[in-house]
């Protein structure tokens, strides 16, 4: 048939086809298909796939595709990556989608990194770690053996754990290897804190001492308390050491000379915790950069300004019950912005700028749970049976780890949290090393450590 005649025939049959009912159109198509050969059927199949199976993700502008993808959850996105190479390419290129997925899991996001493949890999790593936490498989245990009497004092910093014992010694351990780096003769230690050169100890003999790691020599002896010293802290910048004691006082010392600069009174119970920290917020009473001292007893937390001046007066006293019917747990968190302490009523968080209670967190059966660490995303808690991780955004417990039987000290020195940066959000690098340490009845130290990523 000539082209001109064919076009006329096609126009005529098209007009007729459009006038048919749907049923007649279907019968017409069935008849034409039955008359078609392999070439026609292949042509029909190829065109039907284009008409009926349009790939909207391929056809849409990339920005619009990214907008649509943001409405899907990460697990669905991973499934969509299997549809085709094109889908995988588009989905894997959406940086914001994977960053948001990581944030929702509680992971830290560095917005300066814009490589979408990086964030997809981070998400896959994150989902594995969160599954391990949910399945209680994220940690492993180890022990440090070396003391011959009760280990009461523990302090952790930068991969090193210091232990002070009733065997009149203090040891410095490399947590990653379990090796003892230094061991020096001391007094009975109720509290320890160290840096690269020195060790500061508070003792049951009512004194504080400063020791040199390399030689084991005692470089300062701080005498003046009339009760055991349960907590110490110091600042090389201010040349100040502070100590909290069973004599109900806090003493401020010159670190380099051992001279007592001031005795802070007002507590009516043993002072079990002192914390020196720089303020990070502005208020009527303090400015960012000011040095602040917190001291805590069984019922109260007292806030003191401190610096190079000798005298200071209590700025504020915090408590959870005016009639002292509720006691505080012997752990205190202060990061310069918030004060956090636990009690039988729950976990209390104060705003340091206003001293107002921001919230009280009450997880199930909180009466026996103590605070170990508190961050922007997670909190680390424990009781006599388990170590717990709480998501502070939902206030739900997301993981637990069994603990052996141990003596839970009323003064809170015989257990501690290890690395703390992950409490502000995991990032795939900070979920390693020490999580928790406690002294055991057999004089060893029980360690809970992050497992390596699978």
C-alpha positions in Angstrom: 0.0 0.0 0.0 1.3 3.4 -0.9 2.1 5.7 1.9 -0.6 8.2 1.0 -3.2 5.5 0.8 -1.9 4.0 4.1 -2.2 7.3 5.9 -5.8 7.8 4.7 -6.7 4.2 5.8 -5.1 4.8 9.2 -7.0 8.0 9.7 -10.2 6.3 8.7 -9.7 3.3 11.0 -8.7 5.6 13.9 -11.9 7.5 13.7 -13.8 4.3 13.6 -11.8 2.9 16.6 -12.5 5.9 18.7 -16.2 5.5 18.1 -16.3 2.0 19.6 -17.2 1.1 23.1 -14.4 -0.1 25.5 -15.5 -3.7 25.1 -15.4 -3.4 21.3 -12.0 -1.7 21.5 -10.6 -4.6 23.6 -12.0 -7.2 21.1 -10.4 -5.2 18.2 -7.0 -5.2 20.0 -7.3 -8.9 20.8 -8.0 -9.6 17.1 -5.1 -7.5 15.9 -2.7 -9.2 18.4 -3.8 -12.6 17.2 -2.9 -11.5 13.6 0.5 -10.1 14.7 3.8 -11.9 14.2 6.9 -11.9 16.4 8.1 -8.5 15.1 4.8 -6.8 15.9 4.6 -8.5 19.4 8.1 -7.4 20.3 7.3 -3.8 19.2 4.1 -3.9 21.2 5.9 -5.1 24.3 8.6 -2.5 24.2 6.1 0.3 23.8 3.8 -0.9 26.5 6.7 -0.9 29.0 7.4 2.7 28.3 3.7 3.7 28.5 2.7 1.6 31.5 5.9 1.3 33.6 7.2 4.8 33.6 10.1 5.3 35.9 9.1 8.5 37.7 12.4 8.7 39.7 14.2 8.7 36.4 11.9 11.2 34.7 11.6 13.7 37.6 14.2 16.5 38.1 16.7 15.5 40.7 15.6 18.1 43.3 12.0 16.9 43.1 13.2 13.3 43.5 15.1 14.2 46.6 12.0 15.9 48.0 9.9 12.8 47.5 12.6 10.5 48.9 12.7 12.5 52.2 9.2 11.1 53.0 10.4 7.5 53.0 12.0 5.7 56.0 15.6 4.5 55.6 14.6 0.8 55.5 12.3 1.5 52.6 15.0 3.5 50.8 17.4 0.6 51.1 14.8 -1.6 49.5 14.2 0.9 46.7 18.0 0.9 46.0 17.5 -2.7 44.8 14.9 -1.7 42.1 17.4 -0.6 39.5 20.9 0.9 39.1 19.3 4.3 38.3 17.2 4.2 41.5 20.2 3.2 43.6 22.2 6.1 42.0 19.5 8.7 42.8 18.8 7.5 46.3 22.5 7.1 47.2 23.1 10.7 46.0 20.6 12.3 48.4 22.8 13.6 51.3 20.0 15.1 53.4 18.1 11.8 53.4 21.0 9.8 54.9 22.0 12.6 57.3 18.5 12.7 58.7 18.4 9.0 59.0 21.7 9.1 61.0 20.3 11.9 63.2 17.2 9.9 64.0 19.4 7.0 65.2 21.2 9.4 67.6 24.4 9.9 65.5 26.5 13.1 65.3 26.3 14.8 62.0 29.2 16.9 60.5 27.3 19.1 58.1 30.6 20.0 56.4 30.8 16.5 54.9 28.5 16.5 51.9 29.5 13.2 50.3 26.2 11.2 50.1 28.0 7.9 49.8 29.8 8.7 53.0 26.5 9.2 54.9 24.9 6.1 53.4 27.8 4.1 54.7 27.6 5.8 58.1 23.9 4.9 58.2 24.6 1.3 57.4 27.2 1.3 60.2 24.9 3.0 62.6 22.0 0.6 62.0 24.3 -2.3 62.8 25.5 -0.7 66.1 21.9 0.2 67.1 20.8 -3.4 66.4 23.6 -4.6 68.6 22.5 -2.3 71.4 18.9 -3.4 71.0 19.9 -7.1 71.1 22.2 -6.5 74.1 25.2 -7.5 72.0 27.2 -4.2 71.8 29.6 -4.8 74.7 32.1 -7.3 76.0 33.8 -7.7 79.4 37.3 -7.8 80.8 39.1 -7.7 84.2 42.1 -6.0 85.6 43.9 -8.0 88.3 46.7 -6.7 90.5 45.5 -5.3 93.8 45.6 -7.4 97.0 42.8 -5.5 98.9 39.6 -3.6 98.3 39.7 -1.2 95.3 37.6 1.8 96.3 38.7 4.7 94.1 38.5 4.8 90.3 39.1 7.5 87.8 39.2 7.3 84.0 40.7 9.6 81.4 41.9 9.2 77.7 42.1 5.4 77.7 43.8 5.1 81.1 42.1 3.9 84.3 43.5 4.8 87.8 42.7 2.6 90.7 43.3 3.3 94.4 43.2 0.5 96.9 43.3 -0.4 100.6 46.5 -2.2 99.9 48.2 1.3 100.1 48.8 1.5 96.4 47.5 3.2 93.3 47.8 1.8 89.8 47.5 3.3 86.3 46.2 0.9 83.7 46.0 0.9 79.9 42.4 -0.2 79.3 43.0 -1.4 75.7 45.8 -3.8 76.7 45.0 -4.5 80.4 48.6 -3.6 81.3 49.6 -1.8 84.4 51.7 1.3 83.4 52.5 2.6 86.9 52.1 1.3 90.4 53.1 3.5 93.3 52.8 3.2 97.1 50.2 5.6 98.6 47.8 5.8 101.5 44.3 4.2 101.6 42.5 5.9 98.6 38.9 7.1 98.8 39.2 9.2 95.6 41.8 9.6 92.8 42.3 12.0 89.9 45.4 12.1 87.6 47.1 13.7 84.6 50.2 12.8 82.7 52.6 13.9 85.5 50.8 13.6 88.8 48.2 11.7 90.8 46.0 13.4 93.4 44.4 11.2 96.1 41.8 11.7 98.8 42.2 9.3 101.7 40.3 7.6 104.5 43.2 9.0 106.7 41.6 12.5 106.4 44.3 13.9 104.1 44.9 14.7 100.4 48.2 14.0 98.7 49.8 14.7 95.4 52.2 12.1 93.9 54.6 12.0 90.9 53.9 9.0 88.6 57.5 8.6 87.3 59.1 8.4 90.7 56.3 7.6 93.0 57.3 10.5 95.3 54.8 12.4 97.3 55.1 16.1 96.2 52.4 17.6 98.4 50.4 16.6 101.5 47.2 18.5 102.3 46.3 18.2 106.0 43.3 19.9 107.6 40.2 17.7 107.2 38.9 15.8 110.3 37.0 13.2 108.3 37.7 10.9 105.3 38.1 12.7 101.9 35.7 11.2 99.5 36.2 13.5 96.4 38.9 15.6 94.9 39.2 17.9 91.9 41.9 20.4 90.7 42.7 23.0 88.2 46.3 23.6 87.1 45.2 26.9 85.5 44.0 28.2 88.8 46.6 26.4 90.9 43.7 25.2 93.0 42.7 21.8 94.5 39.3 21.2 96.1 38.3 18.3 98.4 35.0 17.1 99.9 35.0 15.3 103.2 33.1 13.4 105.8 33.6 16.4 108.2 30.8 18.2 106.2 33.3 20.7 104.7 34.8 21.5 101.3 38.4 22.8 101.4 40.1 24.9 98.8 43.9 24.4 98.6 46.8 25.9 96.7 47.8 23.0 94.5 51.5 23.9 94.3 52.1 24.7 98.0 49.6 22.7 99.9 48.2 25.7 101.7 44.5 25.7 102.7 43.0 28.9 101.1 39.5 28.5 102.4 37.1 26.1 104.1 33.5 26.1 102.7 30.8 25.3 105.2 27.1 24.8 105.1 26.8 21.1 104.4 25.2 19.0 107.1 26.1 15.6 105.7 29.2 14.0 104.3 30.4 15.8 101.1 30.7 13.0 98.7 31.3 14.9 95.4 33.1 18.0 94.3 33.3 19.2 90.7 35.4 22.0 89.3 34.1 23.2 85.9 34.0 26.3 83.6 30.7 27.9 83.2 29.3 27.9 79.6 26.2 30.1 80.0 25.5 33.7 81.1 23.3 34.7 84.0 23.1 37.3 86.7 25.5 35.4 88.8 28.1 34.1 86.4 29.5 34.5 82.8 31.0 32.0 80.3 34.5 31.1 81.4 33.9 31.6 85.1 35.2 28.7 87.3 32.4 27.1 89.2 32.6 24.6 92.1 29.8 22.2 92.8 29.7 20.2 96.1 27.1 17.5 96.9 26.0 15.7 100.0 23.2 13.2 100.6 20.5 15.9 100.2 21.9 19.0 98.6 24.0 20.4 95.8 25.8 23.7 96.6 27.1 26.0 93.9 30.2 28.2 94.6 32.0 30.8 92.5 35.7 30.1 92.6 38.8 31.7 91.1 42.1 33.2 92.3 40.3 35.0 95.1 40.3 33.3 98.5 36.8 33.9 99.8 33.6 32.8 98.1 30.0 32.5 99.2 27.5 29.9 98.1 25.5 31.1 95.1 22.7 28.5 95.3 21.6 25.3 97.1 19.7 22.7 95.0 17.6 19.9 96.4 14.7 17.6 95.4 12.8 17.7 98.6 12.6 20.5 101.2 12.0 18.2 104.1 15.0 16.0 103.2 12.7 13.0 102.7 14.4 12.2 99.4 18.2 11.6 99.2 20.4 12.2 96.1 22.4 9.4 94.5 26.2 9.8 94.8 26.8 10.8 91.2 26.7 14.3 89.9 27.0 15.5 86.3 27.9 19.1 85.4 29.0 20.2 81.9 28.9 24.0 82.4 25.3 24.2 81.1 23.3 21.6 83.0 23.4 20.0 86.4 22.1 16.4 86.5 21.7 14.2 89.6 19.5 11.1 90.3 17.3 10.3 93.3 14.6 7.8 94.2 12.1 10.1 92.4 14.0 10.1 89.1 16.7 11.9 87.2 16.7 15.7 87.8 18.1 18.1 85.2 18.7 21.8 86.2 19.4 24.7 83.9 22.6 26.2 85.2 21.7 29.7 84.0 18.5 29.9 85.9 18.8 27.1 88.4 15.3 25.9 87.3 14.5 22.2 87.0 14.1 21.5 83.3 12.7 18.0 83.6 12.4 15.0 85.8 13.0 11.7 84.0 11.2 8.7 85.5 12.0 5.4 83.8 10.4 2.2 85.1 11.6 1.0 88.6 13.9 4.0 89.0 14.2 3.7 92.8 17.4 1.7 92.5 18.9 3.2 89.4 21.9 5.5 89.5 23.4 8.0 87.0 26.7 7.3 85.4 26.8 9.7 82.4 24.4 12.3 80.8 24.7 13.7 77.3 22.7 15.5 74.7 21.3 12.2 73.2 22.0 9.3 75.6 22.3 8.7 79.3 24.2 5.8 81.0 22.5 4.4 84.1 22.9 1.3 86.2 21.6 -0.7 89.1 22.7 -3.8 90.9 21.9 -6.0 87.9 22.2 -4.1 84.7 23.9 -1.3 82.8 21.3 0.8 80.9 21.3 3.1 77.9 18.5 5.6 77.7 17.6 7.7 74.7 17.0 11.1 76.3 14.8 12.3 73.3 12.2 9.6 74.1 13.2 8.9 77.7 13.1 5.2 76.8 15.6 2.5 77.8 17.1 1.2 74.5 19.7 -1.3 75.8 20.9 -3.1 78.9 23.9 -5.2 79.8 24.1 -7.6 82.7 26.5 -6.8 85.5 28.1 -9.2 88.0 27.4 -8.9 91.7 29.5 -6.1 93.2 29.4 -3.8 96.2 27.6 -0.6 95.3 29.3 2.1 97.4 27.1 4.6 99.1 29.6 7.3 98.3 29.9 6.4 94.6 33.6 6.0 94.0 33.9 2.3 93.3 32.2 2.6 89.9 32.4 5.0 87.0 31.6 5.6 83.3 34.4 5.4 80.7 34.3 7.3 77.5 31.6 9.9 77.5 31.6 11.6 74.1 29.2 9.1 72.6 26.5 10.3 75.0 26.2 13.4 72.8 25.7 11.1 69.8 27.5 8.2 68.3 29.6 8.8 65.2 31.2 5.4 64.4 34.5 6.5 66.0 33.6 7.2 69.7 31.8 3.9 70.3 35.0 2.1 71.3 37.0 1.7 74.5 35.7 1.7 78.1 32.0 2.0 78.9 31.9 1.1 82.6 34.2 -0.1 85.4 33.6 -1.3 88.9 35.6 -2.9 91.7 34.8 -6.5 92.6 34.8 -8.4 96.0 37.9 -10.3 94.8 39.8 -7.0 94.4 39.8 -7.1 90.6 38.2 -4.4 88.4 35.4 -5.5 86.1 35.4 -3.6 82.8 32.6 -3.3 80.2 33.9 -2.4 76.8 32.5 -1.6 73.4 32.7 -4.5 70.9 34.4 -3.7 67.6 32.0 -3.1 64.7 30.8 -6.2 62.9 
